[in-house]
């Protein structure tokens, strides 16, 4: 359950515009959707783009971003670091099983939340196993599915 249904690969960067340009130039990812799910000042900036069935998320943390998004960056140079894998969870029963599995494996939840009618999510700290976090997402309304449909395909 903990690694089923991958939906995205997320990277944090110190320069979102330069990271998008690097993905355009090096990997041919031409089209991105800018996504601002955090309307508070100083929150993260995100760029999303599908490559095949999985989307790439590039995230530039802001001053008000959660601490676990703030990784060490190389001074004066573009830094892009793998941060987490994202997984889709299908329904309440699977969500409850996910919580049981995280507890059994003793993976701490570092952030969780819900936007009613849109999405429920949590981030688990699985760095002890493979050095990354895992984000679990469950769509709770039509808008969650619609948002994925708006991410450009490359």
N, CA and C atoms as an extended XYZ file, in Angstrom:
462
Properties=species:S:1:pos:R:3:atomname:S:1:resname:S:1:resid:I:1 pbc="F F F"
N         0.816       -1.206        0.000 N   UNK     1
C         0.000        0.000        0.000 CA  UNK     1
C         0.857        1.268        0.000 C   UNK     1
N         1.965        1.254        0.729 N   UNK     2
C         2.721        2.488        0.890 CA  UNK     2
C         3.442        2.960       -0.370 C   UNK     2
N         3.573        2.111       -1.374 N   UNK     3
C         4.195        2.569       -2.622 CA  UNK     3
C         3.361        2.196       -3.838 C   UNK     3
N         2.054        2.031       -3.659 N   UNK     4
C         1.166        1.716       -4.774 CA  UNK     4
C         0.633        3.002       -5.402 C   UNK     4
N         0.309        2.941       -6.661 N   UNK     5
C        -0.333        4.041       -7.391 CA  UNK     5
C         0.474        5.342       -7.411 C   UNK     5
N         1.743        5.315       -7.845 N   UNK     6
C         2.489        6.579       -7.887 CA  UNK     6
C         1.835        7.540       -8.865 C   UNK     6
N         1.760        8.793       -8.457 N   UNK     7
C         1.168        9.809       -9.321 CA  UNK     7
C         2.166       10.881       -9.715 C   UNK     7
N         3.139       11.149       -8.848 N   UNK     8
C         4.089       12.197       -9.197 CA  UNK     8
C         5.423       12.026       -8.479 C   UNK     8
N         6.398       12.720       -9.059 N   UNK     9
C         7.740       12.807       -8.498 CA  UNK     9
C         7.980       14.284       -8.227 C   UNK     9
N         8.396       14.598       -7.011 N   UNK    10
C         8.546       15.998       -6.628 CA  UNK    10
C        10.000       16.344       -6.328 C   UNK    10
N        10.376       17.508       -6.804 N   UNK    11
C        11.712       18.038       -6.584 CA  UNK    11
C        11.583       19.420       -5.960 C   UNK    11
N        12.471       19.760       -5.056 N   UNK    12
C        12.550       21.122       -4.544 CA  UNK    12
C        13.729       21.812       -5.204 C   UNK    12
N        13.581       23.103       -5.396 N   UNK    13
C        14.607       23.878       -6.074 CA  UNK    13
C        14.716       25.260       -5.448 C   UNK    13
N        15.848       25.880       -5.645 N   UNK    14
C        16.037       27.245       -5.174 CA  UNK    14
C        15.695       28.276       -6.248 C   UNK    14
N        15.368       27.839       -7.470 N   UNK    15
C        15.021       28.758       -8.560 CA  UNK    15
C        14.054       28.049       -9.498 C   UNK    15
N        12.765       28.268       -9.301 N   UNK    16
C        11.749       27.552      -10.078 CA  UNK    16
C        11.851       27.840      -11.565 C   UNK    16
N        12.058       29.086      -11.937 N   UNK    17
C        12.140       29.427      -13.360 CA  UNK    17
C        13.328       28.735      -14.026 C   UNK    17
N        14.473       28.739      -13.377 N   UNK    18
C        15.658       28.068      -13.930 CA  UNK    18
C        15.461       26.554      -13.962 C   UNK    18
N        14.782       25.995      -12.962 N   UNK    19
C        14.523       24.550      -12.945 CA  UNK    19
C        13.609       24.156      -14.106 C   UNK    19
N        12.566       24.955      -14.367 N   UNK    20
C        11.686       24.663      -15.514 CA  UNK    20
C        12.477       24.740      -16.809 C   UNK    20
N        13.340       25.727      -16.934 N   UNK    21
C        14.154       25.856      -18.143 CA  UNK    21
C        15.096       24.659      -18.286 C   UNK    21
N        15.671       24.181      -17.191 N   UNK    22
C        16.534       23.000      -17.240 CA  UNK    22
C        15.743       21.783      -17.708 C   UNK    22
N        14.510       21.618      -17.243 N   UNK    23
C        13.687       20.487      -17.674 CA  UNK    23
C        13.269       20.627      -19.133 C   UNK    23
N        13.054       21.857      -19.596 N   UNK    24
C        12.747       22.068      -21.020 CA  UNK    24
C        13.953       21.688      -21.879 C   UNK    24
N        15.107       22.228      -21.517 N   UNK    25
C        16.324       22.050      -22.306 CA  UNK    25
C        16.851       20.621      -22.250 C   UNK    25
N        16.891       20.033      -21.072 N   UNK    26
C        17.521       18.725      -20.890 CA  UNK    26
C        16.587       17.553      -21.136 C   UNK    26
N        15.293       17.721      -20.814 N   UNK    27
C        14.366       16.588      -20.860 CA  UNK    27
C        13.195       16.779      -21.821 C   UNK    27
N        13.112       17.940      -22.466 N   UNK    28
C        12.035       18.169      -23.420 CA  UNK    28
C        10.669       18.394      -22.788 C   UNK    28
N        10.633       18.775      -21.517 N   UNK    29
C         9.362       19.065      -20.846 CA  UNK    29
C         9.044       20.532      -21.130 C   UNK    29
N         8.240       20.749      -22.172 N   UNK    30
C         7.989       22.100      -22.672 CA  UNK    30
C         6.924       22.858      -21.905 C   UNK    30
N         5.871       22.159      -21.476 N   UNK    31
C         4.702       22.840      -20.915 CA  UNK    31
C         4.537       22.517      -19.432 C   UNK    31
N         4.383       23.560      -18.640 N   UNK    32
C         4.138       23.439      -17.208 CA  UNK    32
C         2.876       24.194      -16.842 C   UNK    32
N         2.231       23.769      -15.791 N   UNK    33
C         1.127       24.504      -15.202 CA  UNK    33
C         1.620       25.055      -13.874 C   UNK    33
N         1.487       26.357      -13.699 N   UNK    34
C         1.822       26.956      -12.418 CA  UNK    34
C         0.645       26.697      -11.487 C   UNK    34
N         0.960       26.275      -10.268 N   UNK    35
C        -0.098       25.920       -9.324 CA  UNK    35
C         0.218       26.534       -7.975 C   UNK    35
N        -0.714       27.310       -7.459 N   UNK    36
C        -0.538       27.940       -6.159 CA  UNK    36
C        -1.646       27.458       -5.247 C   UNK    36
N        -1.354       26.408       -4.467 N   UNK    37
C        -2.362       25.880       -3.555 CA  UNK    37
C        -2.281       26.542       -2.197 C   UNK    37
N        -1.275       27.349       -1.997 N   UNK    38
C        -1.088       28.026       -0.718 CA  UNK    38
C        -1.186       29.522       -0.980 C   UNK    38
N        -2.284       30.113       -0.598 N   UNK    39
C        -2.493       31.523       -0.893 CA  UNK    39
C        -1.841       32.449        0.130 C   UNK    39
N        -1.196       31.902        1.160 N   UNK    40
C        -0.544       32.763        2.147 CA  UNK    40
C         0.746       33.334        1.563 C   UNK    40
N         1.058       34.570        1.924 N   UNK    41
C         2.315       35.158        1.439 CA  UNK    41
C         3.509       34.321        1.896 C   UNK    41
N         4.470       34.156        1.003 N   UNK    42
C         5.671       33.407        1.352 CA  UNK    42
C         5.547       31.914        1.229 C   UNK    42
N         4.424       31.437        0.662 N   UNK    43
C         4.237       30.004        0.461 CA  UNK    43
C         5.020       29.511       -0.745 C   UNK    43
N         4.948       28.221       -1.032 N   UNK    44
C         5.730       27.665       -2.143 CA  UNK    44
C         5.170       28.053       -3.507 C   UNK    44
N         6.046       28.021       -4.501 N   UNK    45
C         5.653       28.129       -5.909 CA  UNK    45
C         5.823       26.738       -6.503 C   UNK    45
N         4.851       26.322       -7.327 N   UNK    46
C         4.899       24.986       -7.927 CA  UNK    46
C         4.686       25.061       -9.430 C   UNK    46
N         5.362       24.161      -10.130 N   UNK    47
C         5.158       23.959      -11.563 CA  UNK    47
C         4.932       22.462      -11.766 C   UNK    47
N         3.869       22.120      -12.511 N   UNK    48
C         3.491       20.722      -12.728 CA  UNK    48
C         3.478       20.416      -14.219 C   UNK    48
N         3.932       19.219      -14.582 N   UNK    49
C         3.941       18.797      -15.980 CA  UNK    49
C         3.929       17.281      -16.050 C   UNK    49
N         3.032       16.744      -16.863 N   UNK    50
C         3.027       15.300      -17.092 CA  UNK    50
C         4.128       14.908      -18.052 C   UNK    50
N         4.764       13.792      -17.750 N   UNK    51
C         5.645       13.087      -18.671 CA  UNK    51
C         5.174       11.639      -18.611 C   UNK    51
N         4.442       11.206      -19.623 N   UNK    52
C         3.804        9.896      -19.567 CA  UNK    52
C         2.644        9.949      -18.588 C   UNK    52
N         2.523        8.934      -17.738 N   UNK    53
C         1.417        8.860      -16.786 CA  UNK    53
C         1.722        9.481      -15.428 C   UNK    53
N         2.934        9.945      -15.233 N   UNK    54
C         3.337       10.526      -13.957 CA  UNK    54
C         3.663       11.992      -14.180 C   UNK    54
N         3.278       12.829      -13.224 N   UNK    55
C         3.669       14.216      -13.397 CA  UNK    55
C         4.847       14.565      -12.511 C   UNK    55
N         5.583       15.549      -13.009 N   UNK    56
C         6.731       16.098      -12.310 CA  UNK    56
C         6.244       17.346      -11.581 C   UNK    56
N         6.627       17.468      -10.331 N   UNK    57
C         6.326       18.659       -9.552 CA  UNK    57
C         7.644       19.316       -9.190 C   UNK    57
N         7.802       20.561       -9.611 N   UNK    58
C         8.949       21.361       -9.203 CA  UNK    58
C         8.437       22.364       -8.187 C   UNK    58
N         9.070       22.423       -7.019 N   UNK    59
C         8.583       23.236       -5.919 CA  UNK    59
C         9.703       24.116       -5.396 C   UNK    59
N         9.440       25.410       -5.372 N   UNK    60
C        10.379       26.341       -4.757 CA  UNK    60
C         9.776       26.811       -3.444 C   UNK    60
N        10.364       26.380       -2.310 N   UNK    61
C         9.804       26.794       -1.026 CA  UNK    61
C         9.957       28.293       -0.820 C   UNK    61
N         8.979       28.861       -0.151 N   UNK    62
C         9.053       30.263        0.238 CA  UNK    62
C         9.339       30.361        1.727 C   UNK    62
N         9.495       31.565        2.232 N   UNK    63
C         9.807       31.734        3.657 CA  UNK    63
C         8.761       31.131        4.586 C   UNK    63
N         7.496       31.088        4.155 N   UNK    64
C         6.432       30.547        5.012 CA  UNK    64
C         6.149       29.072        4.739 C   UNK    64
N         6.933       28.426        3.881 N   UNK    65
C         6.734       27.009        3.574 CA  UNK    65
C         7.074       26.150        4.782 C   UNK    65
N         6.484       24.961        4.813 N   UNK    66
C         6.793       24.003        5.879 CA  UNK    66
C         8.292       23.716        5.880 C   UNK    66
N         8.857       23.544        7.077 N   UNK    67
C        10.300       23.349        7.211 CA  UNK    67
C        10.820       22.155        6.426 C   UNK    67
N        10.028       21.083        6.311 N   UNK    68
C        10.572       19.899        5.654 CA  UNK    68
C        10.760       20.099        4.147 C   UNK    68
N        10.210       21.190        3.576 N   UNK    69
C        10.476       21.526        2.179 CA  UNK    69
C        11.790       22.292        2.023 C   UNK    69
N        12.299       22.814        3.093 N   UNK    70
C        13.506       23.649        3.045 CA  UNK    70
C        14.740       22.767        3.200 C   UNK    70
N        15.336       22.448        2.081 N   UNK    71
C        16.527       21.599        2.073 CA  UNK    71
C        17.748       22.462        1.814 C   UNK    71
N        18.945       21.964        2.112 N   UNK    72
C        20.139       22.763        1.824 CA  UNK    72
C        20.320       22.963        0.321 C   UNK    72
N        20.512       24.190       -0.075 N   UNK    73
C        20.776       24.513       -1.476 CA  UNK    73
C        22.206       24.982       -1.625 C   UNK    73
N        22.772       24.722       -2.799 N   UNK    74
C        24.122       25.194       -3.094 CA  UNK    74
C        24.052       26.714       -3.301 C   UNK    74
N        24.905       27.459       -2.635 N   UNK    75
C        24.864       28.914       -2.823 CA  UNK    75
C        25.262       29.296       -4.246 C   UNK    75
N        24.546       30.263       -4.770 N   UNK    76
C        24.876       30.859       -6.074 CA  UNK    76
C        24.792       29.894       -7.256 C   UNK    76
N        24.079       28.766       -7.126 N   UNK    77
C        23.911       27.891       -8.287 CA  UNK    77
C        22.553       27.210       -8.219 C   UNK    77
N        22.022       26.856       -9.366 N   UNK    78
C        20.746       26.159       -9.422 CA  UNK    78
C        20.877       24.810       -8.723 C   UNK    78
N        19.954       24.542       -7.820 N   UNK    79
C        19.914       23.259       -7.132 CA  UNK    79
C        18.521       22.675       -7.302 C   UNK    79
N        18.459       21.413       -7.705 N   UNK    80
C        17.203       20.675       -7.823 CA  UNK    80
C        17.416       19.357       -7.089 C   UNK    80
N        16.607       19.111       -6.050 N   UNK    81
C        16.769       17.897       -5.244 CA  UNK    81
C        15.474       17.104       -5.208 C   UNK    81
N        15.627       15.776       -5.381 N   UNK    82
C        14.460       14.897       -5.238 CA  UNK    82
C        13.981       14.995       -3.795 C   UNK    82
N        12.689       15.214       -3.626 N   UNK    83
C        12.144       15.429       -2.283 CA  UNK    83
C        11.143       14.361       -1.880 C   UNK    83
N        10.177       14.071       -2.749 N   UNK    84
C         9.175       13.061       -2.383 CA  UNK    84
C         8.538       12.438       -3.611 C   UNK    84
N         7.961       11.278       -3.367 N   UNK    85
C         7.112       10.603       -4.347 CA  UNK    85
C         5.677       10.836       -3.906 C   UNK    85
N         4.790       10.973       -4.874 N   UNK    86
C         3.377       11.156       -4.564 CA  UNK    86
C         2.583        9.944       -4.993 C   UNK    86
N         1.553        9.620       -4.219 N   UNK    87
C         0.735        8.431       -4.473 CA  UNK    87
C        -0.738        8.787       -4.339 C   UNK    87
N        -1.541        8.226       -5.235 N   UNK    88
C        -2.990        8.395       -5.161 CA  UNK    88
C        -3.587        7.310       -4.282 C   UNK    88
N        -4.517        7.711       -3.449 N   UNK    89
C        -5.240        6.789       -2.580 CA  UNK    89
C        -6.695        6.818       -3.031 C   UNK    89
N        -7.262        5.642       -3.258 N   UNK    90
C        -8.607        5.542       -3.819 CA  UNK    90
C        -9.639        5.207       -2.750 C   UNK    90
N       -10.215        6.217       -2.118 N   UNK    91
C       -11.337        6.007       -1.220 CA  UNK    91
C       -10.975        5.919        0.253 C   UNK    91
N       -12.029        6.050        1.075 N   UNK    92
C       -11.866        6.099        2.532 CA  UNK    92
C       -11.276        4.827        3.119 C   UNK    92
N       -11.682        3.690        2.610 N   UNK    93
C       -11.164        2.421        3.138 CA  UNK    93
C        -9.659        2.316        2.911 C   UNK    93
N        -9.212        2.694        1.718 N   UNK    94
C        -7.776        2.672        1.414 CA  UNK    94
C        -7.036        3.705        2.263 C   UNK    94
N        -7.664        4.853        2.519 N   UNK    95
C        -7.043        5.879        3.365 CA  UNK    95
C        -6.836        5.346        4.781 C   UNK    95
N        -7.865        4.690        5.318 N   UNK    96
C        -7.742        4.110        6.659 CA  UNK    96
C        -6.641        3.055        6.707 C   UNK    96
N        -6.532        2.260        5.657 N   UNK    97
C        -5.477        1.248        5.591 CA  UNK    97
C        -4.103        1.913        5.533 C   UNK    97
N        -4.006        3.006        4.777 N   UNK    98
C        -2.759        3.769        4.709 CA  UNK    98
C        -2.332        4.223        6.101 C   UNK    98
N        -3.261        4.788        6.869 N   UNK    99
C        -2.937        5.247        8.220 CA  UNK    99
C        -2.461        4.092        9.102 C   UNK    99
N        -3.105        2.943        8.967 N   UNK   100
C        -2.685        1.754        9.717 CA  UNK   100
C        -1.276        1.339        9.311 C   UNK   100
N        -0.998        1.327        8.007 N   UNK   101
C         0.321        0.933        7.513 CA  UNK   101
C         1.408        1.898        7.976 C   UNK   101
N         1.134        3.202        7.931 N   UNK   102
C         2.122        4.182        8.389 CA  UNK   102
C         2.422        3.998        9.869 C   UNK   102
N         1.379        3.760       10.656 N   UNK   103
C         1.561        3.548       12.087 CA  UNK   103
C         2.360        2.268       12.356 C   UNK   103
N         2.018        1.196       11.644 N   UNK   104
C         2.707       -0.086       11.831 CA  UNK   104
C         4.195        0.028       11.485 C   UNK   104
N         4.494        0.798       10.447 N   UNK   105
C         5.889        0.974       10.029 CA  UNK   105
C         6.596        2.082       10.804 C   UNK   105
N         5.838        2.768       11.666 N   UNK   106
C         6.380        3.858       12.481 CA  UNK   106
C         6.952        4.997       11.631 C   UNK   106
N         6.252        5.305       10.529 N   UNK   107
C         6.607        6.454        9.706 CA  UNK   107
C         5.823        7.663       10.206 C   UNK   107
N         6.504        8.687       10.697 N   UNK   108
C         5.783        9.852       11.203 CA  UNK   108
C         5.111       10.647       10.084 C   UNK   108
N         3.952       11.186       10.386 N   UNK   109
C         3.262       12.104        9.481 CA  UNK   109
C         3.747       13.505        9.818 C   UNK   109
N         4.331       14.194        8.827 N   UNK   110
C         4.902       15.510        9.082 CA  UNK   110
C         3.963       16.645        8.686 C   UNK   110
N         2.974       16.346        7.862 N   UNK   111
C         1.998       17.353        7.454 CA  UNK   111
C         0.778       16.625        6.933 C   UNK   111
N        -0.398       17.090        7.328 N   UNK   112
C        -1.625       16.554        6.750 CA  UNK   112
C        -2.661       17.646        6.715 C   UNK   112
N        -3.586       17.497        5.784 N   UNK   113
C        -4.621       18.503        5.657 CA  UNK   113
C        -5.679       18.067        4.673 C   UNK   113
N        -6.658       18.948        4.518 N   UNK   114
C        -7.757       18.673        3.597 CA  UNK   114
C        -8.306       19.989        3.082 C   UNK   114
N        -8.625       19.989        1.806 N   UNK   115
C        -9.388       21.066        1.204 CA  UNK   115
C       -10.725       20.432        0.834 C   UNK   115
N       -11.778       20.682        1.633 N   UNK   116
C       -13.064       19.992        1.435 CA  UNK   116
C       -13.565       20.075       -0.003 C   UNK   116
N       -14.035       18.937       -0.491 N   UNK   117
C       -14.536       18.842       -1.852 CA  UNK   117
C       -13.454       18.816       -2.907 C   UNK   117
N       -12.185       18.807       -2.478 N   UNK   118
C       -11.076       18.844       -3.432 CA  UNK   118
C       -10.089       17.713       -3.164 C   UNK   118
N        -9.423       17.750       -2.014 N   UNK   119
C        -8.351       16.796       -1.779 CA  UNK   119
C        -8.081       16.636       -0.275 C   UNK   119
N        -7.653       15.450        0.075 N   UNK   120
C        -7.121       15.141        1.399 CA  UNK   120
C        -5.691       14.674        1.152 C   UNK   120
N        -4.755       15.073        2.016 N   UNK   121
C        -3.353       14.730        1.771 CA  UNK   121
C        -2.595       14.572        3.078 C   UNK   121
N        -1.484       13.879        2.973 N   UNK   122
C        -0.540       13.818        4.083 CA  UNK   122
C         0.843       13.517        3.532 C   UNK   122
N         1.829       13.963        4.282 N   UNK   123
C         3.226       13.675        3.983 CA  UNK   123
C         3.771       12.811        5.109 C   UNK   123
N         4.401       11.701        4.742 N   UNK   124
C         5.022       10.797        5.708 CA  UNK   124
C         6.534       10.857        5.529 C   UNK   124
N         7.233       10.817        6.634 N   UNK   125
C         8.695       10.843        6.617 CA  UNK   125
C         9.208        9.413        6.499 C   UNK   125
N         9.585        9.034        5.289 N   UNK   126
C        10.129        7.694        5.025 CA  UNK   126
C        11.631        7.763        4.729 C   UNK   126
N        12.259        8.865        5.136 N   UNK   127
C        13.681        9.049        4.844 CA  UNK   127
C        14.561        7.967        5.459 C   UNK   127
N        14.139        7.364        6.557 N   UNK   128
C        14.951        6.320        7.188 CA  UNK   128
C        15.153        5.123        6.265 C   UNK   128
N        14.231        4.927        5.329 N   UNK   129
C        14.344        3.803        4.402 CA  UNK   129
C        15.083        4.207        3.134 C   UNK   129
N        14.663        5.317        2.512 N   UNK   130
C        15.239        5.637        1.202 CA  UNK   130
C        15.541        7.112        0.974 C   UNK   130
N        15.553        7.900        2.041 N   UNK   131
C        16.004        9.278        1.927 CA  UNK   131
C        14.994       10.287        1.434 C   UNK   131
N        13.730        9.891        1.241 N   UNK   132
C        12.722       10.820        0.743 CA  UNK   132
C        11.460       10.758        1.600 C   UNK   132
N        10.600       11.739        1.369 N   UNK   133
C         9.265       11.743        1.949 CA  UNK   133
C         8.307       11.092        0.965 C   UNK   133
N         7.109       10.791        1.439 N   UNK   134
C         6.039       10.309        0.575 CA  UNK   134
C         4.800       11.152        0.843 C   UNK   134
N         4.142       11.571       -0.243 N   UNK   135
C         2.892       12.309       -0.143 CA  UNK   135
C         1.769       11.395       -0.608 C   UNK   135
N         0.701       11.342        0.156 N   UNK   136
C        -0.470       10.544       -0.201 CA  UNK   136
C        -1.636       11.491       -0.402 C   UNK   136
N        -2.327       11.318       -1.524 N   UNK   137
C        -3.383       12.227       -1.931 CA  UNK   137
C        -4.638       11.425       -2.237 C   UNK   137
N        -5.767       11.899       -1.721 N   UNK   138
C        -7.062       11.308       -2.071 CA  UNK   138
C        -7.979       12.440       -2.531 C   UNK   138
N        -8.491       12.311       -3.750 N   UNK   139
C        -9.443       13.295       -4.253 CA  UNK   139
C       -10.771       13.102       -3.533 C   UNK   139
N       -11.324       14.195       -3.040 N   UNK   140
C       -12.587       14.119       -2.309 CA  UNK   140
C       -13.720       14.807       -3.052 C   UNK   140
N       -13.463       15.226       -4.265 N   UNK   141
C       -14.493       15.873       -5.070 CA  UNK   141
C       -14.052       15.971       -6.514 C   UNK   141
N       -14.946       16.437       -7.351 N   UNK   142
C       -14.673       16.536       -8.792 CA  UNK   142
C       -13.511       17.463       -9.106 C   UNK   142
N       -13.345       18.514       -8.316 N   UNK   143
C       -12.282       19.481       -8.598 CA  UNK   143
C       -10.897       18.848       -8.487 C   UNK   143
N       -10.715       17.912       -7.575 N   UNK   144
C        -9.420       17.236       -7.458 CA  UNK   144
C        -9.054       16.492       -8.725 C   UNK   144
N       -10.009       15.759       -9.276 N   UNK   145
C        -9.768       15.053      -10.541 CA  UNK   145
C        -9.570       16.041      -11.682 C   UNK   145
N       -10.343       17.110      -11.682 N   UNK   146
C       -10.251       18.106      -12.756 CA  UNK   146
C        -8.888       18.795      -12.757 C   UNK   146
N        -8.317       19.035      -11.577 N   UNK   147
C        -7.013       19.675      -11.512 CA  UNK   147
C        -5.958       18.820      -12.208 C   UNK   147
N        -5.982       17.513      -11.966 N   UNK   148
C        -5.030       16.632      -12.640 CA  UNK   148
C        -5.200       16.700      -14.161 C   UNK   148
N        -6.427       16.825      -14.621 N   UNK   149
C        -6.698       16.878      -16.059 CA  UNK   149
C        -6.139       18.158      -16.685 C   UNK   149
N        -5.961       19.213      -15.899 N   UNK   150
C        -5.433       20.481      -16.429 CA  UNK   150
C        -3.906       20.504      -16.538 C   UNK   150
N        -3.234       19.557      -15.901 N   UNK   151
C        -1.762       19.532      -15.980 CA  UNK   151
C        -1.374       19.189      -17.415 C   UNK   151
N        -0.516       20.017      -18.037 N   UNK   152
C        -0.175       19.769      -19.437 CA  UNK   152
C         0.607       18.463      -19.632 C   UNK   152
N         0.326       17.836      -20.760 N   UNK   153
C         1.040       16.612      -21.159 CA  UNK   153
C         2.166       16.964      -22.091 C   UNK   153
N         3.305       16.347      -21.875 N   UNK   154
C         4.491       16.578      -22.706 CA  UNK   154
C         4.874       15.294      -23.413 C   UNK   154
